[in-house]
Amino acid sequence: MKIPTTKAARHARIAELLRQQPIRSQPELAKLLAESGLEVTQATLSRDLEELGALKLRAEDGSLVYALPGEGGHRIPPARVGSSETPAARLRRIAEELLVSAEASANLVIVRTPPGAAQFLASAIDHAGWESILGTVAGDDTILVIARDPQGGDAVAEALLRAADRRA
């Protein structure tokens, strides 16, 4: 199969491969792309992964695999599809890896993550179904979490820090 050499087509194929199977390295991804008829340099592949917001998460077998931030209803990384992991357990696992800090003011909480990880963590927060949280808004490395209680930000920040096994 020959894939058009446009950036959009390349990004679409990379996203498709990352959804289909756990990919542990850029050389592994480059090989799969080449098998699809798409040759890319390491620099291009690295840039593409960054532009797609790909990040590495720990799979059930302990290895690190590439995952994309959630889109639409498909918000579970490929390595976790079909697992029995609960939304709360998923939030704990992702928070342990990605939550850098959480600070509150009234009912607002600012959560910091490494670059490119905010949308992924925000999706896990949204899907955890905490009654105390109205919702999230995520940027690149910052999440705005809105607490339901007008003064509930401190409690939400503390709960997120506990989920990530961090101290308030």
DSSP file (Angstrom, degrees, kcal/mol; ACC not computed):
  #  RESIDUE AA STRUCTURE BP1 BP2  ACC     N-H-->O    O-->H-N    N-H-->O    O-->H-N    TCO  KAPPA ALPHA  PHI   PSI    X-CA   Y-CA   Z-CA
    1    1 A M              0   0    0      0, 0.0     2,-0.5     0, 0.0     0, 0.0   0.000 360.0 360.0 360.0 134.7    0.0    0.0    0.0
    2    2 A K        -     0   0    0     36,-0.0    35,-0.2    35,-0.0    36,-0.1  -0.905 360.0-156.1-105.9 125.2    1.3    3.4   -0.9
    3    3 A I        -     0   0    0     -2,-0.5     7,-0.1    33,-0.3     6,-0.0  -0.821  27.6-106.4 -99.5 136.5    0.5    6.3    1.4
    4    4 A P        -     0   0    0      0, 0.0    -1,-0.1     0, 0.0     0, 0.0  -0.263  27.2-126.2 -56.2 150.6    0.5    9.9    0.1
    5    5 A T        +     0   0    0      4,-0.1     2,-0.1     5,-0.0    -2,-0.0   0.235  66.8 125.0 -89.2  15.7    3.5   11.8    1.4
    6    6 A T  S  > S-     0   0    0      1,-0.1     4,-2.3     4,-0.0     5,-0.2  -0.391  70.5-121.7 -72.3 154.6    1.6   14.7    2.9
    7    7 A K  H  > S+     0   0    0      1,-0.2     4,-2.9     2,-0.2     5,-0.2   0.905 113.0  53.1 -60.9 -42.6    2.1   15.5    6.5
    8    8 A A  H  > S+     0   0    0      1,-0.2     4,-2.3     2,-0.2    -1,-0.2   0.904 110.1  47.2 -62.1 -41.7   -1.6   15.0    7.3
    9    9 A A  H  > S+     0   0    0      2,-0.2     4,-2.3     1,-0.2    -1,-0.2   0.897 112.7  49.7 -66.4 -39.9   -1.6   11.5    5.7
   10   10 A R  H  X S+     0   0    0     -4,-2.3     4,-2.5     2,-0.2    -2,-0.2   0.927 111.5  48.4 -63.9 -45.4    1.6   10.6    7.6
   11   11 A H  H  X S+     0   0    0     -4,-2.9     4,-2.7     1,-0.2     5,-0.2   0.911 110.8  51.4 -61.1 -42.5    0.1   11.8   10.9
   12   12 A A  H  X S+     0   0    0     -4,-2.3     4,-2.3     1,-0.2    -1,-0.2   0.909 111.0  47.4 -62.3 -42.1   -3.1    9.8   10.2
   13   13 A R  H  X S+     0   0    0     -4,-2.3     4,-2.5     2,-0.2    -1,-0.2   0.900 111.9  50.2 -67.5 -40.0   -1.1    6.6    9.6
   14   14 A I  H  X S+     0   0    0     -4,-2.5     4,-2.5     2,-0.2    -2,-0.2   0.942 111.9  47.9 -61.9 -47.0    1.0    7.2   12.7
   15   15 A A  H  X S+     0   0    0     -4,-2.7     4,-1.7     1,-0.2    -2,-0.2   0.904 111.3  51.2 -60.9 -41.4   -2.1    7.7   14.8
   16   16 A E  H  X S+     0   0    0     -4,-2.3     4,-1.8    -5,-0.2    -1,-0.2   0.926 110.9  47.6 -61.9 -45.5   -3.7    4.6   13.3
   17   17 A L  H  X S+     0   0    0     -4,-2.5     4,-1.8     1,-0.2    -2,-0.2   0.903 110.3  52.0 -62.8 -41.6   -0.6    2.5   14.1
   18   18 A L  H  < S+     0   0    0     -4,-2.5    -1,-0.2     1,-0.2    -2,-0.2   0.826 111.9  47.1 -66.1 -30.6   -0.5    3.8   17.7
   19   19 A R  H  < S+     0   0    0     -4,-1.7    -1,-0.2    -5,-0.2    -2,-0.2   0.813 111.3  52.2 -76.8 -30.7   -4.1    2.8   18.1
   20   20 A Q  H  < S-     0   0    0     -4,-1.8    -2,-0.2     1,-0.2    -1,-0.1   0.834 120.5  -1.1 -77.5 -33.6   -3.7   -0.6   16.6
   21   21 A Q  S  < S-     0   0    0     -4,-1.8     2,-0.4    -5,-0.1    -1,-0.2  -0.990  79.1 -88.0-156.1 156.2   -0.8   -2.0   18.7
   22   22 A P        -     0   0    0      0, 0.0     2,-0.5     0, 0.0    45,-0.1  -0.569  40.4-166.5 -70.8 128.0    1.7   -1.1   21.4
   23   23 A I        -     0   0    0     43,-0.4    43,-2.7    -2,-0.4     3,-0.1  -0.978  10.0-175.5-120.4 123.7    4.7    0.6   19.9
   24   24 A R        +     0   0    0     -2,-0.5     2,-0.3    41,-0.2    -1,-0.1   0.653  61.1  20.8 -96.0 -18.4    7.8    0.9   22.2
   25   25 A S     >  -     0   0    0      1,-0.1     4,-1.9    41,-0.1     5,-0.1  -0.969  68.5-115.3-150.1 161.4   10.2    2.9   20.1
   26   26 A Q  H  > S+     0   0    0     -2,-0.3     4,-3.1     2,-0.2     5,-0.2   0.900 115.8  54.4 -65.7 -41.1   10.7    5.3   17.2
   27   27 A P  H  > S+     0   0    0      0, 0.0     4,-2.2     0, 0.0    -1,-0.2   0.902 108.2  50.4 -60.0 -37.7   12.7    2.7   15.2
   28   28 A E  H  > S+     0   0    0      2,-0.2     4,-1.9     1,-0.2    -2,-0.2   0.921 113.1  45.6 -63.2 -43.4    9.8    0.2   15.6
   29   29 A L  H  X S+     0   0    0     -4,-1.9     4,-2.5     2,-0.2    -1,-0.2   0.905 110.8  53.0 -65.9 -42.2    7.3    2.8   14.4
   30   30 A A  H  X S+     0   0    0     -4,-3.1     4,-2.5     1,-0.2    -2,-0.2   0.891 108.4  51.2 -60.3 -39.5    9.6    3.8   11.5
   31   31 A K  H  X S+     0   0    0     -4,-2.2     4,-2.3    -5,-0.2    -1,-0.2   0.922 110.2  48.4 -63.7 -44.6    9.8    0.1   10.4
   32   32 A L  H  X S+     0   0    0     -4,-1.9     4,-0.9     2,-0.2    -2,-0.2   0.889 112.0  49.6 -63.6 -39.1    6.0   -0.2   10.5
   33   33 A L  H ><>S+     0   0    0     -4,-2.5     5,-2.5     2,-0.2     3,-0.7   0.917 109.7  51.2 -64.5 -42.5    5.6    3.0    8.5
   34   34 A A  H ><5S+     0   0    0     -4,-2.5     3,-1.8     1,-0.3    -2,-0.2   0.889 105.4  55.7 -62.1 -39.4    8.2    1.7    5.9
   35   35 A E  H 3<5S+     0   0    0     -4,-2.3    -1,-0.3     1,-0.3    -2,-0.2   0.750 105.6  53.6 -63.6 -22.8    6.2   -1.5    5.7
   36   36 A S  T <<5S-     0   0    0     -4,-0.9   -33,-0.3    -3,-0.7    -1,-0.3   0.417 128.4-101.0 -88.3  -0.2    3.2    0.7    4.8
   37   37 A G  T < 5S+     0   0    0     -3,-1.8     2,-0.5     1,-0.2   -34,-0.3   0.695  87.9 119.6  89.4  20.3    5.2    2.3    2.0
   38   38 A L      < -     0   0    0     -5,-2.5     2,-0.4    -8,-0.1    -2,-0.2  -0.906  43.8-165.9-125.5 103.6    6.1    5.5    4.0
   39   39 A E        +     0   0    0     -2,-0.5     2,-0.3    -5,-0.1    -8,-0.1  -0.746  15.0 173.5 -88.9 130.4    9.8    6.2    4.6
   40   40 A V        -     0   0    0     -2,-0.4     2,-0.1   -10,-0.2    -6,-0.1  -0.975  29.0-120.4-135.3 150.7   10.5    8.8    7.2
   41   41 A T     >  -     0   0    0     -2,-0.3     4,-2.5     1,-0.1     5,-0.2  -0.456  30.9-112.6 -81.1 162.4   13.7   10.1    8.8
   42   42 A Q  H  > S+     0   0    0      1,-0.2     4,-2.6     2,-0.2     5,-0.2   0.892 118.4  53.2 -62.1 -39.4   14.1    9.9   12.6
   43   43 A A  H  > S+     0   0    0      2,-0.2     4,-2.2     1,-0.2    -1,-0.2   0.911 110.4  46.5 -64.0 -42.4   14.0   13.7   12.9
   44   44 A T  H  > S+     0   0    0      2,-0.2     4,-2.8     1,-0.2    -2,-0.2   0.919 113.1  49.1 -65.1 -43.6   10.7   13.8   11.0
   45   45 A L  H  X S+     0   0    0     -4,-2.5     4,-2.5     2,-0.2    -2,-0.2   0.909 110.7  50.2 -63.6 -42.3    9.2   11.0   13.0
   46   46 A S  H  X S+     0   0    0     -4,-2.6     4,-1.9     2,-0.2    -1,-0.2   0.919 112.8  46.8 -60.3 -44.9   10.3   12.7   16.3
   47   47 A R  H  X S+     0   0    0     -4,-2.2     4,-2.7     2,-0.2    -2,-0.2   0.902 111.2  52.2 -64.7 -42.1    8.7   15.9   15.1
   48   48 A D  H  X S+     0   0    0     -4,-2.8     4,-2.2     1,-0.2    -2,-0.2   0.925 108.8  49.5 -61.1 -45.1    5.5   14.1   14.1
   49   49 A L  H  X>S+     0   0    0     -4,-2.5     5,-2.4     1,-0.2     4,-0.6   0.899 112.2  48.5 -61.7 -40.2    5.1   12.4   17.4
   50   50 A E  H ><5S+     0   0    0     -4,-1.9     3,-0.9     1,-0.2    -2,-0.2   0.928 111.4  49.4 -65.1 -44.3    5.6   15.7   19.2
   51   51 A E  H 3<5S+     0   0    0     -4,-2.7    -2,-0.2     1,-0.3    -1,-0.2   0.837 110.2  51.3 -64.6 -33.0    3.0   17.5   17.0
   52   52 A L  H 3<5S-     0   0    0     -4,-2.2    -1,-0.3    -5,-0.2    -2,-0.2   0.600 113.4-120.6 -78.0 -11.0    0.5   14.6   17.6
   53   53 A G  T <<5 +     0   0    0     -3,-0.9    -3,-0.2    -4,-0.6    -2,-0.1   0.713  50.5 170.7  78.5  20.1    1.0   15.0   21.3
   54   54 A A      < +     0   0    0     -5,-2.4     2,-0.3    -6,-0.2    14,-0.2  -0.331   5.8 177.3 -64.7 144.8    2.2   11.4   21.7
   55   55 A L  E     -A   67   0A   0     12,-2.5    12,-2.6    10,-0.1     2,-0.5  -0.944  30.3-106.9-142.4 164.5    3.7   10.5   25.0
   56   56 A K  E     +A   66   0A   0     -2,-0.3     2,-0.3    10,-0.2    10,-0.2  -0.821  35.8 179.0 -99.7 131.6    5.0    7.3   26.5
   57   57 A L  E     -A   65   0A   0      8,-2.8     8,-2.8    -2,-0.5     2,-0.5  -0.905  35.6 -99.7-126.1 156.3    3.0    5.5   29.2
   58   58 A R  E     -A   64   0A   0     -2,-0.3     6,-0.2     6,-0.2     5,-0.1  -0.636  37.4-146.3 -78.6 125.4    3.6    2.3   31.1
   59   59 A A    >   -     0   0    0      4,-3.6     3,-2.1    -2,-0.5    21,-0.1  -0.304  33.0 -95.1 -81.6 171.7    1.8   -0.7   29.6
   60   60 A E  T 3  S+     0   0    0     19,-0.4    -1,-0.1     1,-0.3    -2,-0.0   0.797 126.3  56.2 -60.3 -29.2    0.5   -3.6   31.7
   61   61 A D  T 3  S-     0   0    0      2,-0.1    -1,-0.3     1,-0.0     3,-0.1   0.451 121.2-107.9 -83.8   2.0    3.7   -5.6   31.0
   62   62 A G  S <  S+     0   0    0     -3,-2.1    -2,-0.1     1,-0.3     2,-0.1   0.259  79.9 124.0  94.0 -12.1    5.7   -2.7   32.5
   63   63 A S        -     0   0    0     -5,-0.1    -4,-3.6     1,-0.1     2,-0.5  -0.407  65.2-112.5 -78.9 159.7    7.2   -1.6   29.1
   64   64 A L  E     +A   58   0A   0     -6,-0.2     2,-0.3   -40,-0.1    -6,-0.2  -0.803  38.8 180.0 -92.9 131.9    6.8    2.0   27.9
   65   65 A V  E     -A   57   0A   0     -8,-2.8    -8,-2.8    -2,-0.5   -41,-0.2  -0.938  31.3-103.8-129.9 152.8    4.6    2.5   24.8
   66   66 A Y  E     +A   56   0A   0    -43,-2.7   -43,-0.4    -2,-0.3     2,-0.3  -0.527  41.1 176.5 -73.9 141.1    3.5    5.5   22.8
   67   67 A A  E     -A   55   0A   0    -12,-2.6   -12,-2.5    -2,-0.2   -48,-0.1  -0.983  21.5-134.6-141.8 151.7    0.0    6.7   23.3
   68   68 A L        -     0   0    0     -2,-0.3   -14,-0.1   -14,-0.2   -15,-0.1  -0.782  35.5 -95.1-103.3 150.4   -2.0    9.7   22.0
   69   69 A P        -     0   0    0      0, 0.0    51,-0.1     0, 0.0    -1,-0.1  -0.303  60.7 -84.0 -57.3 150.5   -4.2   12.0   24.0
   70   70 A G        -     0   0    0      5,-0.2     2,-0.4    49,-0.2     5,-0.2  -0.218  43.2-166.2 -62.6 144.7   -7.8   10.9   23.9
   71   71 A E  B >   -B   74   0B   0      3,-1.5     3,-1.6    -3,-0.1    -1,-0.0  -0.998  54.9 -37.8-129.6 135.8  -10.0   11.9   21.1
   72   72 A G  T 3  S-     0   0    0     -2,-0.4    -2,-0.0     1,-0.3     0, 0.0  -0.218 122.6 -21.5  53.7-133.2  -13.8   11.6   21.2
   73   73 A G  T 3  S+     0   0    0      1,-0.1     2,-1.2    -3,-0.1    -1,-0.3   0.606 120.7  85.1 -85.4 -12.5  -14.9    8.4   22.9
   74   74 A H  B <   +B   71   0B   0     -3,-1.6    -3,-1.5     1,-0.2    -1,-0.1  -0.707  45.4 138.7 -94.8  90.9  -11.6    6.5   22.5
   75   75 A R        +     0   0    0     -2,-1.2    -5,-0.2    -5,-0.2    -1,-0.2   0.344  38.3  94.9-116.1   5.0   -9.6    7.8   25.5
   76   76 A I  S    S-     0   0    0     -3,-0.1     5,-0.1    -7,-0.1    -3,-0.0  -0.855  79.6-114.7 -99.8 130.2   -7.9    4.6   26.7
   77   77 A P    >>  -     0   0    0      0, 0.0     3,-2.4     0, 0.0     4,-0.6  -0.255  29.9-109.2 -60.8 151.3   -4.4    4.0   25.4
   78   78 A P  G >4 S+     0   0    0      0, 0.0     3,-1.0     0, 0.0   -11,-0.1   0.810 116.1  61.7 -53.2 -35.3   -4.0    1.0   23.1
   79   79 A A  G 34 S+     0   0    0      1,-0.2   -19,-0.4   -58,-0.1   -12,-0.0   0.695 107.7  45.5 -66.5 -16.6   -2.1   -1.0   25.7
   80   80 A R  G X4 S+     0   0    0     -3,-2.4     3,-2.4   -21,-0.1    -1,-0.2   0.502  78.5 123.2-105.5  -6.5   -5.1   -0.8   28.1
   81   81 A V  T << S+     0   0    0     -3,-1.0     3,-0.1    -4,-0.6     0, 0.0  -0.337  84.0  13.7 -58.9 132.5   -7.9   -1.7   25.7
   82   82 A G  T 3  S+     0   0    0      1,-0.3    -1,-0.3     3,-0.1     2,-0.1   0.445  97.6 129.9  83.0  -0.9   -9.7   -4.7   27.0
   83   83 A S    <   -     0   0    0     -3,-2.4    -1,-0.3     1,-0.1    -3,-0.1  -0.377  65.8-125.8 -82.2 167.3   -8.2   -4.5   30.4
   84   84 A S        +     0   0    0     -3,-0.1     2,-0.2    -2,-0.1    -1,-0.1   0.195  60.4 140.1 -95.5  16.1  -10.3   -4.6   33.6
   85   85 A E        -     0   0    0     -5,-0.2    -3,-0.1     1,-0.1    -2,-0.1  -0.405  47.7-135.1 -64.5 128.7   -8.7   -1.3   34.8
   86   86 A T     >  -     0   0    0     -2,-0.2     4,-2.6     1,-0.1     5,-0.2  -0.406  21.7-110.7 -78.4 160.4  -11.3    0.9   36.5
   87   87 A P  H  > S+     0   0    0      0, 0.0     4,-2.4     0, 0.0    41,-0.1   0.874 120.5  51.6 -58.2 -36.6  -11.5    4.7   35.7
   88   88 A A  H  > S+     0   0    0      2,-0.2     4,-2.3     1,-0.2     5,-0.1   0.914 111.3  46.1 -67.2 -42.0  -10.3    5.4   39.3
   89   89 A A  H  > S+     0   0    0      2,-0.2     4,-2.5     1,-0.2    -1,-0.2   0.888 112.0  52.1 -66.4 -38.5   -7.3    3.0   38.9
   90   90 A R  H  X S+     0   0    0     -4,-2.6     4,-2.7     2,-0.2     5,-0.3   0.917 109.2  49.9 -63.5 -43.0   -6.5    4.5   35.5
   91   91 A L  H  X S+     0   0    0     -4,-2.4     4,-3.1    33,-0.2     5,-0.3   0.929 111.1  49.3 -61.2 -45.1   -6.5    8.0   37.0
   92   92 A R  H  X S+     0   0    0     -4,-2.3     4,-2.4     2,-0.2    -2,-0.2   0.939 113.0  46.9 -59.1 -47.0   -4.2    6.9   39.8
   93   93 A R  H  X S+     0   0    0     -4,-2.5     4,-1.2     2,-0.2    -2,-0.2   0.928 117.2  41.9 -62.0 -46.7   -1.8    5.3   37.3
   94   94 A I  H  X S+     0   0    0     -4,-2.7     4,-2.5     1,-0.2     5,-0.3   0.907 113.9  52.0 -69.8 -41.1   -1.8    8.3   34.9
   95   95 A A  H  X S+     0   0    0     -4,-3.1     4,-2.1    -5,-0.3    -2,-0.2   0.891 105.0  56.4 -62.2 -39.6   -1.6   10.8   37.7
   96   96 A E  H  < S+     0   0    0     -4,-2.4    -1,-0.2    -5,-0.3    -2,-0.2   0.863 116.9  36.2 -59.2 -34.8    1.4    9.0   39.2
   97   97 A E  H  < S+     0   0    0     -4,-1.2    -2,-0.2    -3,-0.3    -1,-0.2   0.809 131.9  22.9 -86.8 -31.5    3.2    9.4   35.9
   98   98 A L  H  < S+     0   0    0     -4,-2.5     2,-0.5    -5,-0.1    -3,-0.2   0.698  87.2 100.5-116.6 -23.1    2.1   12.8   34.8
   99   99 A L     <  +     0   0    0     -4,-2.1    14,-0.2    -5,-0.3     3,-0.1  -0.552  33.6 168.4 -75.4 122.1    0.9   15.0   37.6
  100  100 A V        -     0   0    0     12,-3.3     2,-0.3    -2,-0.5    13,-0.2   0.838  63.6 -17.6 -96.8 -46.0    3.6   17.5   38.6
  101  101 A S  E     -C  112   0C   0     11,-1.1    11,-2.3     2,-0.0    -1,-0.4  -0.983  48.6-157.3-156.6 162.6    1.6   19.9   40.9
  102  102 A A  E     +C  111   0C   0     -2,-0.3     2,-0.4     9,-0.2     9,-0.2  -0.937  15.6 174.8-147.6 123.0   -1.9   20.9   41.8
  103  103 A E  E     -C  110   0C   0      7,-2.2     7,-3.1    -2,-0.3     2,-0.3  -0.981  14.1-148.8-132.0 143.3   -2.8   24.2   43.4
  104  104 A A  E     -C  109   0C   0     -2,-0.4     2,-0.3     5,-0.2     5,-0.2  -0.767  18.5-179.5-115.9 155.5   -6.3   25.6   44.3
  105  105 A S  E >  S-C  108   0C   0      3,-2.6     3,-2.5    -2,-0.3     2,-0.3  -0.860  72.1 -49.8-148.3 114.4   -8.0   29.0   44.5
  106  106 A A  T 3  S-     0   0    0     -2,-0.3    47,-2.4     1,-0.3    48,-0.4  -0.419 125.8 -17.9  56.0-116.3  -11.7   28.9   45.5
  107  107 A N  T 3  S+     0   0    0     -2,-0.3    40,-3.6    45,-0.2     2,-0.4   0.257 120.5  93.2-103.2  13.5  -13.3   26.3   43.2
  108  108 A L  E <   -CD 105 146C   0     -3,-2.5    -3,-2.6    38,-0.2     2,-0.4  -0.863  51.6-169.2-109.8 140.6  -10.4   26.3   40.6
  109  109 A V  E     -CD 104 145C   0     36,-2.4    36,-2.9    -2,-0.4     2,-0.6  -0.996  10.3-152.7-128.0 129.8   -7.4   24.0   40.6
  110  110 A I  E     -CD 103 144C   0     -7,-3.1    -7,-2.2    -2,-0.4     2,-0.5  -0.911  15.3-168.9-101.2 120.0   -4.4   24.4   38.3
  111  111 A V  E     -CD 102 143C   0     32,-2.7    32,-2.7    -2,-0.6     2,-0.4  -0.926   5.8-153.7-110.8 131.1   -2.7   21.1   37.6
  112  112 A R  E     +CD 101 142C   0    -11,-2.3   -12,-3.3    -2,-0.5   -11,-1.1  -0.842  17.3 170.8-106.2 142.9    0.7   21.0   35.9
  113  113 A T        -     0   0    0     28,-2.3   -14,-0.1    -2,-0.4     3,-0.1  -0.828  43.9 -77.8-134.2 172.2    2.0   18.1   33.8
  114  114 A P  S >  S-     0   0    0      0, 0.0     3,-1.9     0, 0.0     4,-0.3  -0.368  74.3 -70.0 -64.2 159.1    5.0   17.6   31.5
  115  115 A P  T 3  S+     0   0    0      0, 0.0    26,-0.2     0, 0.0    25,-0.0  -0.248 121.4  13.6 -53.8 134.4    4.7   19.2   28.1
  116  116 A G  T 3  S+     0   0    0     24,-0.5     4,-0.2    -3,-0.1    25,-0.2   0.410 105.5  90.7  84.5  -1.3    2.1   17.5   25.9
  117  117 A A    <>  +     0   0    0     -3,-1.9     4,-2.1    23,-0.4     5,-0.2   0.539  54.7  90.1-105.6  -8.1    0.5   15.5   28.7
  118  118 A A  H  > S+     0   0    0     22,-1.9     4,-2.9    -4,-0.3     5,-0.2   0.900  87.0  49.8 -62.0 -44.1   -2.3   17.8   30.0
  119  119 A Q  H  > S+     0   0    0     20,-0.5     4,-2.0    21,-0.3    -1,-0.2   0.875 110.5  51.2 -64.3 -35.5   -5.1   16.5   27.7
  120  120 A F  H  > S+     0   0    0     -4,-0.2     4,-1.6     2,-0.2    -1,-0.2   0.937 113.8  42.4 -67.2 -46.5   -4.3   12.9   28.5
  121  121 A L  H  X S+     0   0    0     -4,-2.1     4,-2.3     2,-0.2    -2,-0.2   0.901 112.3  55.0 -66.6 -40.3   -4.4   13.5   32.3
  122  122 A A  H  X S+     0   0    0     -4,-2.9     4,-2.9    -5,-0.2    -1,-0.2   0.895 105.8  52.8 -59.9 -40.0   -7.5   15.7   31.9
  123  123 A S  H  X S+     0   0    0     -4,-2.0     4,-2.3     1,-0.2    -1,-0.2   0.907 108.8  49.2 -61.6 -41.8   -9.3   12.9   30.1
  124  124 A A  H  X S+     0   0    0     -4,-1.6     4,-1.0     2,-0.2    -2,-0.2   0.892 111.5  49.6 -64.8 -39.2   -8.5   10.5   33.0
  125  125 A I  H >X>S+     0   0    0     -4,-2.3     3,-0.7     2,-0.2     5,-0.6   0.943 111.5  48.9 -63.3 -47.7   -9.8   13.1   35.5
  126  126 A D  H ><5S+     0   0    0     -4,-2.9     3,-0.9     1,-0.2    -2,-0.2   0.898 113.1  46.7 -58.8 -42.4  -13.0   13.5   33.4
  127  127 A H  H 3<5S+     0   0    0     -4,-2.3    -1,-0.2     1,-0.2    -2,-0.2   0.611  93.5  76.6 -80.2 -11.6  -13.6    9.8   33.2
  128  128 A A  H <<5S-     0   0    0     -4,-1.0    -1,-0.2    -3,-0.7    -2,-0.2   0.751  93.4-140.4 -69.9 -21.6  -13.0    9.1   36.9
  129  129 A G  T <<5 +     0   0    0     -3,-0.9     2,-0.4    -4,-0.6    -3,-0.1   0.809  28.9 179.1  70.9  31.4  -16.4   10.5   37.5
  130  130 A W    > < -     0   0    0     -5,-0.6     3,-1.6     1,-0.2    -1,-0.2  -0.533  24.5-148.3 -68.1 124.3  -15.7   12.4   40.7
  131  131 A E  T 3  S+     0   0    0     -2,-0.4    -1,-0.2     1,-0.3    17,-0.1   0.778  95.3  64.3 -62.0 -26.9  -18.8   14.2   41.8
  132  132 A S  T 3  S+     0   0    0     16,-0.1    16,-2.6    15,-0.1     2,-0.5   0.548  92.9  75.0 -76.3  -6.6  -16.7   17.0   43.3
  133  133 A I  E <   -E  147   0C   0     -3,-1.6    14,-0.2    14,-0.3     3,-0.1  -0.929  53.3-172.5-115.0 125.7  -15.5   18.0   39.8
  134  134 A L  E     -     0   0C   0     12,-3.0     2,-0.3    -2,-0.5    13,-0.2   0.878  65.0 -64.8 -76.3 -40.5  -17.6   19.8   37.2
  135  135 A G  E     -E  146   0C   0     11,-1.1    11,-2.7     2,-0.0     2,-0.3  -0.982  44.7-105.0 172.0-178.1  -15.0   19.4   34.4
  136  136 A T  E     -E  145   0C   0     -2,-0.3     2,-0.4     9,-0.2     9,-0.2  -0.919   7.2-157.7-133.4 156.9  -11.6   20.2   33.1
  137  137 A V  E     -E  144   0C   0      7,-1.9     7,-3.2    -2,-0.3     2,-0.4  -0.985  22.8-161.8-132.9 124.4  -10.0   22.4   30.4
  138  138 A A  E     +E  143   0C   0     -2,-0.4     5,-0.2     5,-0.2     2,-0.1  -0.879  16.4 173.2-117.3 140.4   -6.6   21.3   29.2
  139  139 A G        -     0   0    0      3,-2.9   -20,-0.5    -2,-0.4    -1,-0.1   0.020  59.8 -64.9-106.9-139.5   -3.8   23.0   27.4
  140  140 A D  S    S-     0   0    0    -22,-0.2   -22,-1.9   -23,-0.1   -24,-0.5   0.930 124.1  -5.4 -81.6 -51.3   -0.3   21.6   26.6
  141  141 A D  S    S+     0   0    0    -26,-0.2   -28,-2.3   -24,-0.2     2,-0.4   0.196 122.8  72.0-131.0  14.6    1.0   21.3   30.2
  142  142 A T  E     -D  112   0C   0    -30,-0.2    -3,-2.9     2,-0.0     2,-0.4  -0.997  53.7-165.4-137.8 137.9   -1.7   22.8   32.3
  143  143 A I  E     -DE 111 138C   0    -32,-2.7   -32,-2.7    -2,-0.4     2,-0.7  -0.980  11.3-150.0-122.0 133.9   -5.2   21.7   33.3
  144  144 A L  E     -DE 110 137C   0     -7,-3.2    -7,-1.9    -2,-0.4     2,-0.5  -0.926  17.4-167.3 -98.5 116.6   -7.9   23.9   34.8
  145  145 A V  E     -DE 109 136C   0    -36,-2.9   -36,-2.4    -2,-0.7     2,-0.6  -0.916   7.0-151.8-105.6 129.3  -10.1   21.7   37.0
  146  146 A I  E     -DE 108 135C   0    -11,-2.7   -12,-3.0    -2,-0.5   -11,-1.1  -0.902   8.4-147.2-108.0 118.2  -13.4   23.2   38.2
  147  147 A A  E     - E   0 133C   0    -40,-3.6   -14,-0.3    -2,-0.6     6,-0.1  -0.546  12.2-135.8 -82.2 147.1  -14.7   22.0   41.5
  148  148 A R  S    S+     0   0    0    -16,-2.6   -15,-0.1    -2,-0.2    -1,-0.1   0.902  89.3  72.9 -68.3 -42.7  -18.5   21.8   42.0
  149  149 A D  S >  S-     0   0    0    -17,-0.4     3,-2.3     1,-0.1     4,-0.2  -0.584  87.1-130.1 -74.9 131.7  -18.3   23.4   45.5
  150  150 A P  T 3  S+     0   0    0      0, 0.0   -43,-0.2     0, 0.0   -42,-0.1   0.738 111.3  29.1 -56.1 -23.1  -17.5   27.1   45.4
  151  151 A Q  T 3  S+     0   0    0    -44,-0.1     3,-0.5     1,-0.1     4,-0.3   0.083  93.9 104.3-119.2  21.6  -14.8   26.6   47.9
  152  152 A G    <>  +     0   0    0     -3,-2.3     4,-2.0     1,-0.2   -45,-0.2   0.379  45.0  97.9 -89.5   4.2  -13.9   23.0   47.0
  153  153 A G  H  > S+     0   0    0    -47,-2.4     4,-2.9     1,-0.2     5,-0.2   0.897  81.2  53.1 -60.2 -42.6  -10.7   23.6   45.1
  154  154 A D  H  > S+     0   0    0     -3,-0.5     4,-2.6   -48,-0.4    -1,-0.2   0.922 110.0  47.9 -59.4 -44.9   -8.4   22.7   48.0
  155  155 A A  H  > S+     0   0    0     -4,-0.3     4,-2.2     2,-0.2    -1,-0.2   0.894 113.4  47.6 -64.9 -39.8  -10.1   19.4   48.6
  156  156 A V  H  X S+     0   0    0     -4,-2.0     4,-2.5     2,-0.2    -2,-0.2   0.926 111.9  49.7 -66.7 -44.6   -9.9   18.5   44.8
  157  157 A A  H  X S+     0   0    0     -4,-2.9     4,-2.4     1,-0.2    -2,-0.2   0.923 112.5  47.9 -59.8 -44.1   -6.3   19.5   44.7
  158  158 A E  H  X S+     0   0    0     -4,-2.6     4,-2.4    -5,-0.2    -1,-0.2   0.898 111.2  50.5 -63.9 -40.3   -5.5   17.4   47.7
  159  159 A A  H  X S+     0   0    0     -4,-2.2     4,-2.4     2,-0.2    -1,-0.2   0.894 111.0  48.7 -65.8 -39.7   -7.4   14.4   46.3
  160  160 A L  H  X S+     0   0    0     -4,-2.5     4,-1.7     2,-0.2    -2,-0.2   0.915 111.6  49.4 -65.5 -42.6   -5.5   14.7   43.0
  161  161 A L  H  <>S+     0   0    0     -4,-2.4     5,-3.7     1,-0.2    -2,-0.2   0.893 111.4  49.4 -63.7 -39.1   -2.2   14.8   44.8
  162  162 A R  H ><5S+     0   0    0     -4,-2.4     3,-1.6     3,-0.2    -2,-0.2   0.912 107.8  54.2 -64.8 -41.3   -3.1   11.8   46.9
  163  163 A A  H 3<5S+     0   0    0     -4,-2.4   -67,-0.3     1,-0.3    -1,-0.2   0.858 111.0  45.9 -60.2 -34.5   -4.1    9.9   43.7
  164  164 A A  T 3<5S-     0   0    0     -4,-1.7    -1,-0.3   -69,-0.2    -2,-0.2   0.383 117.8-115.7 -88.1   3.9   -0.7   10.7   42.3
  165  165 A D  T < 5S+     0   0    0     -3,-1.6     2,-0.3     1,-0.2    -3,-0.2   0.895  73.6 131.8  60.5  41.8    0.9    9.6   45.6
  166  166 A R      < -     0   0    0     -5,-3.7     2,-0.3    -8,-0.1    -1,-0.2  -0.826  59.3-111.4-117.4 159.6    2.2   13.2   46.2
  167  167 A R              0   0    0     -2,-0.3    -5,-0.0     1,-0.1    -9,-0.0  -0.691 360.0 360.0 -91.4 145.7    1.9   15.4   49.3
  168  168 A A              0   0    0     -2,-0.3    -1,-0.1   -67,-0.1   -10,-0.0   0.478 360.0 360.0 -70.6 360.0   -0.3   18.4   49.3
